[in-house]
């Protein structure tokens, strides 16, 4: 065999080894990304299930809209541009969804996955908190909680693109029992 052929075979072999190494490196990066996403999702789930977050979320959804009807609360927000000490739970929820929005925006957490899991929490929180956001942004001339807003926009788009939920079309459903009489009565009154 001529030296030119040996060089060509050696070069081809080197190319195959380098290509295989590149493929292996890409696969390893993909696995690392998945591992990072799983770690982030686990931490987020733990936070959402914590008593502190649950209490803050309940406050934002159930109590904040009523508190914002009080002129004293609105006046304090409007003059100081800051959250009152009694509204710290708003900050906790908004900062939490801002952080998730950042993870989604930067690709650490998959957009579809995040919206599928948390769209309801995000949209309900945003709707309750947006009056605070708008007024504080105007007073401070800064765009606070941008990633929360971004996550809310993505969540709204996700809901709009899945009007019937995500159950696979045409897939079998589990048998269900008959509705309770109380439920039927409630439905007939509505």
TIRO-2110 file (N, C-alpha, C; in Angstrom, 1 decimal):
// TIRO-2110
0.8, -1.2, 0.0, N, 1, A
0.0, 0.0, 0.0, CA, 1, A
0.9, 1.2, 0.0, C, 1, A
0.5, 2.2, -0.8, N, 2, A
1.4, 3.4, -0.9, CA, 2, A
1.2, 4.3, 0.3, C, 2, A
2.2, 5.1, 0.6, N, 3, A
2.2, 6.0, 1.7, CA, 3, A
1.0, 7.0, 1.7, C, 3, A
0.6, 7.4, 0.4, N, 4, A
-0.5, 8.3, 0.3, CA, 4, A
-1.8, 7.7, 0.8, C, 4, A
-2.0, 6.4, 0.5, N, 5, A
-3.2, 5.7, 1.0, CA, 5, A
-3.2, 5.6, 2.5, C, 5, A
-2.0, 5.3, 3.1, N, 6, A
-1.9, 5.2, 4.5, CA, 6, A
-2.3, 6.5, 5.2, C, 6, A
-1.8, 7.6, 4.6, N, 7, A
-2.1, 8.9, 5.1, CA, 7, A
-3.6, 9.2, 5.0, C, 7, A
-4.2, 8.9, 3.9, N, 8, A
-5.6, 9.1, 3.7, CA, 8, A
-6.4, 8.3, 4.7, C, 8, A
-6.1, 7.0, 4.9, N, 9, A
-6.8, 6.2, 5.9, CA, 9, A
-6.6, 6.7, 7.3, C, 9, A
-5.4, 7.1, 7.6, N, 10, A
-5.1, 7.7, 8.9, CA, 10, A
-5.9, 9.0, 9.1, C, 10, A
-6.0, 9.8, 8.1, N, 11, A
-6.8, 11.1, 8.2, CA, 11, A
-8.3, 10.8, 8.4, C, 11, A
-8.8, 9.8, 7.6, N, 12, A
-10.2, 9.4, 7.7, CA, 12, A
-10.5, 8.8, 9.1, C, 12, A
-9.5, 8.0, 9.7, N, 13, A
-9.7, 7.5, 11.0, CA, 13, A
-9.7, 8.6, 12.0, C, 13, A
-8.8, 9.6, 11.9, N, 14, A
-8.8, 10.7, 12.8, CA, 14, A
-10.1, 11.5, 12.7, C, 14, A
-10.7, 11.7, 11.5, N, 15, A
-11.9, 12.4, 11.4, CA, 15, A
-13.1, 11.6, 12.1, C, 15, A
-13.1, 10.3, 11.9, N, 16, A
-14.1, 9.5, 12.6, CA, 16, A
-14.0, 9.6, 14.1, C, 16, A
-12.8, 9.6, 14.6, N, 17, A
-12.7, 9.7, 16.1, CA, 17, A
-13.1, 11.1, 16.6, C, 17, A
-12.7, 12.1, 15.8, N, 18, A
-13.1, 13.5, 16.2, CA, 18, A
-14.6, 13.6, 16.1, C, 18, A
-15.2, 13.1, 15.1, N, 19, A
-16.7, 13.2, 14.9, CA, 19, A
-17.4, 12.5, 16.0, C, 19, A
-16.9, 11.3, 16.4, N, 20, A
-17.5, 10.5, 17.4, CA, 20, A
-17.4, 11.3, 18.8, C, 20, A
-16.3, 11.9, 19.0, N, 21, A
-16.0, 12.6, 20.2, CA, 21, A
-17.0, 13.8, 20.3, C, 21, A
-17.2, 14.5, 19.2, N, 22, A
-18.1, 15.6, 19.1, CA, 22, A
-19.5, 15.2, 19.4, C, 22, A
-20.0, 14.1, 18.8, N, 23, A
-21.3, 13.6, 19.1, CA, 23, A
-21.5, 13.2, 20.6, C, 23, A
-20.5, 12.6, 21.1, N, 24, A
-20.5, 12.2, 22.6, CA, 24, A
-20.6, 13.4, 23.4, C, 24, A
-19.8, 14.5, 23.1, N, 25, A
-19.8, 15.7, 23.9, CA, 25, A
-21.2, 16.4, 23.8, C, 25, A
-21.8, 16.4, 22.6, N, 26, A
-23.1, 17.0, 22.5, CA, 26, A
-24.2, 16.2, 23.3, C, 26, A
-24.1, 14.9, 23.3, N, 27, A
-25.0, 14.1, 24.1, CA, 27, A
-24.8, 14.3, 25.6, C, 27, A
-23.5, 14.5, 26.0, N, 28, A
-23.3, 14.7, 27.4, CA, 28, A
-23.8, 16.1, 27.8, C, 28, A
-23.7, 17.1, 26.9, N, 29, A
-24.2, 18.4, 27.2, CA, 29, A
-25.8, 18.4, 27.3, C, 29, A
-26.4, 17.6, 26.5, N, 30, A
-27.8, 17.4, 26.5, CA, 30, A
-28.2, 16.8, 27.9, C, 30, A
-27.5, 15.8, 28.3, N, 31, A
-27.8, 15.1, 29.6, CA, 31, A
-27.6, 16.1, 30.7, C, 31, A
-26.5, 16.9, 30.6, N, 32, A
-26.3, 17.9, 31.7, CA, 32, A
-27.4, 18.9, 31.8, C, 32, A
-27.9, 19.4, 30.6, N, 33, A
-29.0, 20.3, 30.5, CA, 33, A
-30.2, 19.7, 31.2, C, 33, A
-30.5, 18.5, 30.8, N, 34, A
-31.6, 17.8, 31.4, CA, 34, A
-31.5, 17.7, 32.9, C, 34, A
-30.3, 17.4, 33.4, N, 35, A
-30.0, 17.3, 34.8, CA, 35, A
-30.3, 18.6, 35.5, C, 35, A
-29.8, 19.7, 34.9, N, 36, A
-30.0, 21.0, 35.5, CA, 36, A
-31.5, 21.4, 35.5, C, 36, A
-32.2, 21.0, 34.5, N, 37, A
-33.6, 21.3, 34.4, CA, 37, A
-34.3, 20.5, 35.5, C, 37, A
-34.0, 19.3, 35.7, N, 38, A
-34.6, 18.5, 36.7, CA, 38, A
-34.4, 19.1, 38.1, C, 38, A
-33.1, 19.5, 38.3, N, 39, A
-32.8, 20.1, 39.6, CA, 39, A
-33.6, 21.4, 39.9, C, 39, A
-33.7, 22.2, 38.8, N, 40, A
-34.5, 23.5, 38.9, CA, 40, A
-36.0, 23.2, 39.2, C, 40, A
-36.5, 22.2, 38.4, N, 41, A
-37.9, 21.8, 38.6, CA, 41, A
-38.2, 21.3, 40.0, C, 41, A
-37.3, 20.5, 40.5, N, 42, A
-37.5, 20.0, 41.9, CA, 42, A
-37.5, 21.1, 42.9, C, 42, A
-36.6, 22.0, 42.8, N, 43, A
-36.5, 23.2, 43.7, CA, 43, A
-37.8, 24.0, 43.6, C, 43, A
-38.2, 24.3, 42.4, N, 44, A
-39.4, 25.1, 42.2, CA, 44, A
-40.7, 24.4, 42.8, C, 44, A
-40.8, 23.1, 42.6, N, 45, A
-41.9, 22.3, 43.1, CA, 45, A
-41.9, 22.4, 44.7, C, 45, A
-40.7, 22.2, 45.2, N, 46, A
-40.6, 22.3, 46.7, CA, 46, A
-41.0, 23.7, 47.2, C, 46, A
-40.6, 24.7, 46.5, N, 47, A
-41.0, 26.1, 46.9, CA, 47, A
-42.5, 26.3, 46.8, C, 47, A
-43.1, 25.9, 45.7, N, 48, A
-44.5, 26.0, 45.5, CA, 48, A
-45.3, 25.3, 46.6, C, 48, A
-44.8, 24.1, 47.0, N, 49, A
-45.5, 23.3, 48.0, CA, 49, A
-45.2, 23.8, 49.4, C, 49, A
-44.3, 24.7, 49.6, N, 50, A
-44.0, 25.1, 50.9, CA, 50, A
-45.2, 25.9, 51.6, C, 50, A
-45.3, 25.9, 52.9, N, 51, A
-46.3, 26.6, 53.6, CA, 51, A
-46.2, 28.1, 53.3, C, 51, A
-45.0, 28.6, 53.3, N, 52, A
-44.8, 30.0, 53.2, CA, 52, A
-45.3, 30.5, 51.8, C, 52, A
-45.0, 29.7, 50.7, N, 53, A
-45.4, 30.2, 49.4, CA, 53, A
-46.9, 30.0, 49.3, C, 53, A
-47.5, 28.9, 49.8, N, 54, A
-48.9, 28.7, 49.7, CA, 54, A
-49.7, 29.8, 50.4, C, 54, A
-49.2, 30.2, 51.6, N, 55, A
-49.8, 31.3, 52.3, CA, 55, A
-49.7, 32.6, 51.5, C, 55, A
-48.6, 32.9, 50.9, N, 56, A
-48.4, 34.1, 50.1, CA, 56, A
-49.3, 34.1, 48.9, C, 56, A
-49.3, 32.9, 48.2, N, 57, A
-50.2, 32.8, 47.0, CA, 57, A
-51.6, 33.0, 47.4, C, 57, A
-52.1, 32.4, 48.5, N, 58, A
-53.5, 32.6, 48.9, CA, 58, A
-53.7, 34.0, 49.2, C, 58, A
-52.8, 34.7, 49.9, N, 59, A
-53.0, 36.2, 50.1, CA, 59, A
-53.1, 36.9, 48.8, C, 59, A
-52.2, 36.7, 47.9, N, 60, A
-52.3, 37.4, 46.6, CA, 60, A
-53.6, 37.2, 45.9, C, 60, A
-54.1, 35.9, 45.9, N, 61, A
-55.3, 35.6, 45.1, CA, 61, A
-56.5, 36.1, 45.9, C, 61, A
-56.6, 35.8, 47.2, N, 62, A
-57.8, 36.0, 47.9, CA, 62, A
-57.9, 37.3, 48.6, C, 62, A
-56.8, 37.9, 49.1, N, 63, A
-56.9, 39.1, 49.9, CA, 63, A
-56.4, 40.4, 49.2, C, 63, A
-55.4, 40.2, 48.3, N, 64, A
-54.8, 41.4, 47.7, CA, 64, A
-55.9, 42.2, 46.9, C, 64, A
-56.7, 41.6, 46.1, N, 65, A
-57.7, 42.5, 45.4, CA, 65, A
-58.6, 43.3, 46.3, C, 65, A
-58.9, 42.7, 47.5, N, 66, A
-59.8, 43.5, 48.4, CA, 66, A
-58.9, 44.6, 49.1, C, 66, A
-57.7, 44.3, 49.4, N, 67, A
-56.8, 45.3, 50.1, CA, 67, A
-56.6, 46.5, 49.1, C, 67, A
-56.5, 46.2, 47.8, N, 68, A
-56.2, 47.3, 46.9, CA, 68, A
-57.5, 48.2, 46.7, C, 68, A
-58.6, 47.7, 47.2, N, 69, A
-59.8, 48.6, 47.1, CA, 69, A
-59.7, 49.7, 48.2, C, 69, A
-58.9, 49.5, 49.2, N, 70, A
-58.8, 50.4, 50.3, CA, 70, A
-57.9, 51.6, 49.9, C, 70, A
-58.5, 52.8, 50.0, N, 71, A
-57.8, 54.0, 49.6, CA, 71, A
-56.5, 54.2, 50.3, C, 71, A
-56.4, 53.8, 51.5, N, 72, A
-55.2, 54.0, 52.3, CA, 72, A
-54.0, 53.1, 51.7, C, 72, A
-54.3, 51.9, 51.3, N, 73, A
-53.3, 51.1, 50.7, CA, 73, A
-52.9, 51.6, 49.4, C, 73, A
-53.8, 52.0, 48.6, N, 74, A
-53.5, 52.6, 47.3, CA, 74, A
-52.7, 53.9, 47.4, C, 74, A
-53.2, 54.7, 48.4, N, 75, A
-52.5, 56.0, 48.6, CA, 75, A
-51.0, 55.8, 49.0, C, 75, A
-50.8, 54.8, 49.9, N, 76, A
-49.5, 54.6, 50.4, CA, 76, A
-48.6, 54.1, 49.2, C, 76, A
-49.1, 53.2, 48.4, N, 77, A
-48.4, 52.7, 47.2, CA, 77, A
-48.1, 53.8, 46.3, C, 77, A
-49.1, 54.7, 46.1, N, 78, A
-49.0, 55.8, 45.1, CA, 78, A
-48.0, 56.9, 45.6, C, 78, A
-47.8, 57.0, 46.9, N, 79, A
-46.9, 58.1, 47.3, CA, 79, A
-45.5, 57.6, 47.5, C, 79, A
-45.4, 56.3, 48.0, N, 80, A
-44.0, 55.8, 48.3, CA, 80, A
-43.4, 55.0, 47.1, C, 80, A
-44.3, 54.4, 46.3, N, 81, A
-43.8, 53.6, 45.2, CA, 81, A
-43.2, 52.3, 45.8, C, 81, A
-43.5, 52.0, 47.0, N, 82, A
-43.0, 50.8, 47.6, CA, 82, A
-44.2, 50.0, 48.2, C, 82, A
-43.9, 48.7, 48.4, N, 83, A
-44.9, 47.8, 49.0, CA, 83, A
-44.9, 48.0, 50.5, C, 83, A
-46.0, 48.1, 51.1, N, 84, A
-46.2, 48.3, 52.5, CA, 84, A
-45.7, 47.0, 53.2, C, 84, A
-45.2, 47.1, 54.4, N, 85, A
-44.8, 45.8, 55.1, CA, 85, A
-45.9, 44.7, 55.1, C, 85, A
-47.1, 45.1, 55.1, N, 86, A
-48.2, 44.1, 55.1, CA, 86, A
-48.4, 43.4, 53.8, C, 86, A
-47.7, 43.9, 52.7, N, 87, A
-47.8, 43.4, 51.4, CA, 87, A
-46.6, 42.6, 51.0, C, 87, A
-45.8, 42.2, 51.9, N, 88, A
-44.5, 41.4, 51.6, CA, 88, A
-44.8, 40.2, 50.8, C, 88, A
-46.0, 39.6, 51.0, N, 89, A
-46.3, 38.3, 50.3, CA, 89, A
-46.4, 38.6, 48.8, C, 89, A
-46.8, 39.8, 48.4, N, 90, A
-46.8, 40.1, 47.0, CA, 90, A
-45.4, 40.0, 46.4, C, 90, A
-44.5, 40.6, 47.1, N, 91, A
-43.1, 40.5, 46.7, CA, 91, A
-42.6, 39.1, 46.6, C, 91, A
-42.9, 38.3, 47.6, N, 92, A
-42.5, 36.9, 47.5, CA, 92, A
-43.0, 36.2, 46.3, C, 92, A
-44.3, 36.3, 46.0, N, 93, A
-44.9, 35.6, 44.8, CA, 93, A
-44.3, 36.2, 43.5, C, 93, A
-44.3, 37.6, 43.4, N, 94, A
-43.8, 38.2, 42.2, CA, 94, A
-42.3, 37.9, 41.9, C, 94, A
-41.5, 37.9, 43.0, N, 95, A
-40.1, 37.6, 42.8, CA, 95, A
-39.9, 36.1, 42.4, C, 95, A
-40.7, 35.2, 43.0, N, 96, A
-40.6, 33.8, 42.6, CA, 96, A
-40.9, 33.6, 41.2, C, 96, A
-42.0, 34.2, 40.7, N, 97, A
-42.4, 34.0, 39.2, CA, 97, A
-41.4, 34.8, 38.3, C, 97, A
-40.8, 35.8, 38.8, N, 98, A
-39.8, 36.5, 38.1, CA, 98, A
-38.6, 35.6, 37.9, C, 98, A
-38.2, 34.9, 38.9, N, 99, A
-37.1, 34.0, 38.8, CA, 99, A
-37.3, 32.8, 37.9, C, 99, A
-38.5, 32.3, 37.9, N, 100, A
-38.9, 31.2, 37.0, CA, 100, A
-38.9, 31.8, 35.6, C, 100, A
-39.5, 33.0, 35.4, N, 101, A
-39.5, 33.6, 34.1, CA, 101, A
-38.1, 33.7, 33.5, C, 101, A
-37.2, 34.1, 34.4, N, 102, A
-35.8, 34.2, 33.9, CA, 102, A
-35.2, 32.9, 33.5, C, 102, A
-35.5, 31.8, 34.2, N, 103, A
-35.0, 30.5, 33.9, CA, 103, A
-35.6, 30.0, 32.6, C, 103, A
-36.9, 30.4, 32.3, N, 104, A
-37.5, 30.0, 31.1, CA, 104, A
-36.9, 30.9, 29.9, C, 104, A
-36.8, 32.1, 30.2, N, 105, A
-36.3, 33.0, 29.1, CA, 105, A
-34.9, 32.6, 28.7, C, 105, A
-34.0, 32.2, 29.6, N, 106, A
-32.7, 31.8, 29.3, CA, 106, A
-32.5, 30.4, 28.9, C, 106, A
-33.6, 29.6, 28.8, N, 107, A
-33.6, 28.3, 28.4, CA, 107, A
-33.2, 27.2, 29.4, C, 107, A
-33.0, 27.6, 30.6, N, 108, A
-32.7, 26.6, 31.7, CA, 108, A
-33.8, 25.7, 31.9, C, 108, A
-35.0, 26.2, 31.8, N, 109, A
-36.3, 25.4, 31.9, CA, 109, A
-37.0, 25.5, 30.6, C, 109, A
-37.5, 24.4, 30.1, N, 110, A
-38.2, 24.4, 28.9, CA, 110, A
-39.5, 25.2, 29.0, C, 110, A
-39.8, 26.1, 28.0, N, 111, A
-41.0, 26.9, 28.0, CA, 111, A
-42.3, 26.2, 28.1, C, 111, A
-42.4, 25.1, 27.2, N, 112, A
-43.7, 24.4, 27.2, CA, 112, A
-43.9, 23.7, 28.5, C, 112, A
-42.8, 23.1, 29.1, N, 113, A
-42.9, 22.4, 30.3, CA, 113, A
-43.4, 23.4, 31.4, C, 113, A
-42.7, 24.5, 31.5, N, 114, A
-43.0, 25.5, 32.6, CA, 114, A
-44.5, 26.0, 32.4, C, 114, A
-44.9, 26.3, 31.2, N, 115, A
-46.3, 26.8, 31.0, CA, 115, A
-47.3, 25.7, 31.3, C, 115, A
-47.0, 24.5, 31.0, N, 116, A
-47.9, 23.3, 31.2, CA, 116, A
-48.1, 23.2, 32.7, C, 116, A
-47.0, 23.3, 33.5, N, 117, A
-47.0, 23.1, 34.9, CA, 117, A
-47.6, 24.2, 35.7, C, 117, A
-47.3, 25.5, 35.4, N, 118, A
-47.6, 26.6, 36.2, CA, 118, A
-48.4, 27.7, 35.6, C, 118, A
-49.0, 27.5, 34.4, N, 119, A
-49.7, 28.6, 33.8, CA, 119, A
-50.8, 29.2, 34.7, C, 119, A
-51.5, 28.3, 35.4, N, 120, A
-52.7, 28.8, 36.2, CA, 120, A
-52.2, 29.7, 37.4, C, 120, A
-51.1, 29.2, 38.1, N, 121, A
-50.6, 30.0, 39.2, CA, 121, A
-50.0, 31.3, 38.7, C, 121, A
-49.4, 31.3, 37.5, N, 122, A
-48.8, 32.5, 37.0, CA, 122, A
-49.8, 33.5, 36.6, C, 122, A
-50.8, 33.1, 35.8, N, 123, A
-51.8, 34.0, 35.4, CA, 123, A
-52.7, 34.5, 36.5, C, 123, A
-53.1, 33.7, 37.4, N, 124, A
-53.9, 34.2, 38.6, CA, 124, A
-53.1, 35.2, 39.4, C, 124, A
-51.8, 34.9, 39.6, N, 125, A
-51.0, 35.8, 40.4, CA, 125, A
-50.8, 37.2, 39.6, C, 125, A
-50.5, 37.1, 38.3, N, 126, A
-50.3, 38.3, 37.5, CA, 126, A
-51.5, 39.2, 37.6, C, 126, A
-52.7, 38.6, 37.4, N, 127, A
-53.9, 39.3, 37.4, CA, 127, A
-54.1, 40.1, 38.7, C, 127, A
-53.8, 39.4, 39.8, N, 128, A
-54.0, 40.0, 41.1, CA, 128, A
-52.9, 41.1, 41.4, C, 128, A
-51.7, 40.9, 40.9, N, 129, A
-50.6, 41.8, 41.2, CA, 129, A
-50.4, 42.9, 40.2, C, 129, A
-51.0, 42.8, 39.0, N, 130, A
-50.7, 43.8, 37.9, CA, 130, A
-51.1, 45.2, 38.3, C, 130, A
-52.1, 45.5, 39.1, N, 131, A
-52.3, 46.9, 39.5, CA, 131, A
-51.2, 47.5, 40.3, C, 131, A
-50.6, 46.7, 41.2, N, 132, A
-49.4, 47.1, 41.9, CA, 132, A
-48.3, 47.4, 41.0, C, 132, A
-48.0, 46.4, 40.1, N, 133, A
-46.9, 46.5, 39.1, CA, 133, A
-47.0, 47.8, 38.3, C, 133, A
-48.2, 48.1, 37.8, N, 134, A
-48.4, 49.2, 36.9, CA, 134, A
-48.1, 50.5, 37.7, C, 134, A
-48.6, 50.6, 38.9, N, 135, A
-48.4, 51.9, 39.6, CA, 135, A
-47.0, 52.1, 40.1, C, 135, A
-46.4, 51.0, 40.6, N, 136, A
-45.0, 51.2, 41.1, CA, 136, A
-44.1, 51.4, 39.9, C, 136, A
-44.3, 50.8, 38.8, N, 137, A
-43.5, 51.0, 37.6, CA, 137, A
-43.6, 52.5, 37.2, C, 137, A
-44.8, 53.1, 37.2, N, 138, A
-45.0, 54.5, 36.8, CA, 138, A
-44.2, 55.4, 37.8, C, 138, A
-44.3, 55.1, 39.1, N, 139, A
-43.7, 56.0, 40.1, CA, 139, A
-42.2, 55.9, 40.1, C, 139, A
-41.7, 54.7, 39.9, N, 140, A
-40.2, 54.5, 39.9, CA, 140, A
-39.6, 54.6, 38.6, C, 140, A
-40.3, 54.7, 37.5, N, 141, A
-39.8, 54.7, 36.2, CA, 141, A
-38.8, 53.6, 35.9, C, 141, A
-39.2, 52.4, 36.3, N, 142, A
-38.4, 51.2, 36.1, CA, 142, A
-39.3, 50.0, 35.8, C, 142, A
-38.8, 49.1, 35.1, N, 143, A
-39.6, 48.0, 34.6, CA, 143, A
-39.4, 46.8, 35.5, C, 143, A
-39.9, 46.9, 36.7, N, 144, A
-39.8, 45.8, 37.7, CA, 144, A
-40.6, 44.6, 37.3, C, 144, A
-40.1, 43.4, 37.7, N, 145, A
-40.8, 42.1, 37.5, CA, 145, A
-41.1, 41.8, 36.0, C, 145, A
-40.1, 42.2, 35.2, N, 146, A
-40.2, 41.9, 33.7, CA, 146, A
-40.4, 40.5, 33.4, C, 146, A
-39.6, 39.6, 34.1, N, 147, A
-39.6, 38.2, 33.7, CA, 147, A
-40.9, 37.6, 34.2, C, 147, A
-41.5, 38.1, 35.3, N, 148, A
-42.8, 37.6, 35.7, CA, 148, A
-43.8, 38.0, 34.6, C, 148, A
-43.8, 39.2, 34.1, N, 149, A
-44.7, 39.6, 33.0, CA, 149, A
-44.4, 38.7, 31.8, C, 149, A
-43.2, 38.5, 31.4, N, 150, A
-42.8, 37.6, 30.3, CA, 150, A
-43.4, 36.2, 30.5, C, 150, A
-43.3, 35.6, 31.7, N, 151, A
-43.8, 34.3, 32.0, CA, 151, A
-45.3, 34.3, 31.9, C, 151, A
-46.0, 35.4, 32.3, N, 152, A
-47.4, 35.5, 32.2, CA, 152, A
-47.9, 35.6, 30.8, C, 152, A
-47.1, 36.3, 29.9, N, 153, A
-47.4, 36.4, 28.5, CA, 153, A
-47.3, 35.0, 27.9, C, 153, A
-46.2, 34.3, 28.2, N, 154, A
-46.1, 32.9, 27.6, CA, 154, A
-47.2, 32.0, 28.1, C, 154, A
-47.6, 32.1, 29.4, N, 155, A
-48.6, 31.3, 30.0, CA, 155, A
-50.0, 31.6, 29.3, C, 155, A
-50.2, 32.8, 29.0, N, 156, A
-51.5, 33.2, 28.3, CA, 156, A
-51.5, 32.6, 26.9, C, 156, A
-50.3, 32.7, 26.2, N, 157, A
-50.2, 32.2, 24.8, CA, 157, A
-50.4, 30.7, 24.9, C, 157, A
-49.9, 30.0, 25.9, N, 158, A
-50.0, 28.6, 26.1, CA, 158, A
-51.5, 28.2, 26.3, C, 158, A
-52.1, 28.9, 27.2, N, 159, A
-53.6, 28.6, 27.4, CA, 159, A
-54.4, 28.8, 26.2, C, 159, A
-54.1, 29.9, 25.4, N, 160, A
-54.8, 30.2, 24.2, CA, 160, A
-54.6, 29.1, 23.2, C, 160, A
-53.4, 28.5, 23.1, N, 161, A
-53.1, 27.4, 22.2, CA, 161, A
-53.6, 26.0, 22.6, C, 161, A
-54.1, 25.9, 23.9, N, 162, A
-54.5, 24.7, 24.4, CA, 162, A
-55.9, 24.9, 25.1, C, 162, A
-56.9, 25.3, 24.3, N, 163, A
-58.2, 25.7, 24.9, CA, 163, A
-58.9, 24.5, 25.5, C, 163, A
-58.6, 23.3, 25.1, N, 164, A
-59.3, 22.1, 25.7, CA, 164, A
-58.3, 21.3, 26.6, C, 164, A
-57.2, 22.0, 27.0, N, 165, A
-56.2, 21.3, 27.9, CA, 165, A
-55.2, 20.5, 27.0, C, 165, A
-54.6, 19.6, 27.6, N, 166, A
-53.5, 18.9, 26.9, CA, 166, A
-53.7, 17.4, 26.8, C, 166, A
-54.9, 17.0, 27.2, N, 167, A
-55.2, 15.5, 27.0, CA, 167, A
-55.2, 15.2, 25.6, C, 167, A
-54.4, 14.1, 25.2, N, 168, A
-54.3, 13.8, 23.8, CA, 168, A
-55.7, 13.5, 23.1, C, 168, A
-55.9, 14.2, 22.0, N, 169, A
-57.1, 14.0, 21.3, CA, 169, A
-57.3, 12.6, 20.8, C, 169, A
-58.4, 12.0, 21.0, N, 170, A
-58.7, 10.6, 20.5, CA, 170, A
-58.2, 9.6, 21.5, C, 170, A
-57.5, 9.9, 22.6, N, 171, A
-57.0, 9.0, 23.5, CA, 171, A
-58.2, 8.5, 24.4, C, 171, A
-58.2, 7.3, 24.9, N, 172, A
-59.2, 6.8, 25.7, CA, 172, A
-59.2, 7.5, 27.1, C, 172, A
-60.3, 7.6, 27.7, N, 173, A
-60.5, 8.2, 29.0, CA, 173, A
-60.9, 7.1, 30.0, C, 173, A
-60.6, 7.4, 31.3, N, 174, A
-61.0, 6.4, 32.3, CA, 174, A
-62.5, 6.5, 32.6, C, 174, A
-63.1, 5.4, 32.9, N, 175, A
-64.5, 5.5, 33.2, CA, 175, A
-64.7, 6.4, 34.5, C, 175, A
-65.8, 7.1, 34.5, N, 176, A
-66.0, 8.0, 35.7, CA, 176, A
-67.4, 7.7, 36.3, C, 176, A
-67.5, 7.9, 37.6, N, 177, A
-68.8, 7.7, 38.3, CA, 177, A
-69.7, 8.8, 38.0, C, 177, A
-71.0, 8.5, 38.3, N, 178, A
-72.0, 9.5, 38.1, CA, 178, A
-71.8, 10.7, 39.0, C, 178, A
-72.2, 11.9, 38.6, N, 179, A
-72.1, 13.1, 39.4, CA, 179, A
-72.9, 12.9, 40.7, C, 179, A
-72.4, 13.5, 41.8, N, 180, A
-73.2, 13.5, 43.0, CA, 180, A
-74.4, 14.4, 42.8, C, 180, A
-75.5, 14.1, 43.5, N, 181, A
-76.7, 14.9, 43.4, CA, 181, A
-76.5, 16.4, 43.7, C, 181, A
-75.6, 16.7, 44.7, N, 182, A
-75.2, 18.0, 45.1, CA, 182, A
-74.6, 18.8, 43.9, C, 182, A
-73.7, 18.1, 43.2, N, 183, A
-73.1, 18.7, 42.0, CA, 183, A
-74.1, 19.0, 41.0, C, 183, A
-75.0, 18.0, 40.7, N, 184, A
-76.0, 18.2, 39.7, CA, 184, A
-76.9, 19.4, 40.0, C, 184, A
-77.2, 19.6, 41.3, N, 185, A
-78.0, 20.7, 41.8, CA, 185, A
-77.3, 22.0, 41.6, C, 185, A
-76.0, 22.0, 41.9, N, 186, A
-75.2, 23.2, 41.7, CA, 186, A
-75.1, 23.6, 40.2, C, 186, A
-75.0, 22.6, 39.4, N, 187, A
-74.9, 22.9, 37.9, CA, 187, A
-76.2, 23.4, 37.4, C, 187, A
-77.3, 22.9, 37.9, N, 188, A
-78.6, 23.3, 37.4, CA, 188, A
-79.0, 24.7, 37.9, C, 188, A
-78.4, 25.2, 39.0, N, 189, A
-78.6, 26.5, 39.5, CA, 189, A
-77.8, 27.5, 38.7, C, 189, A
-76.6, 27.1, 38.3, N, 190, A
-75.7, 28.0, 37.5, CA, 190, A
-76.3, 28.5, 36.3, C, 190, A
END
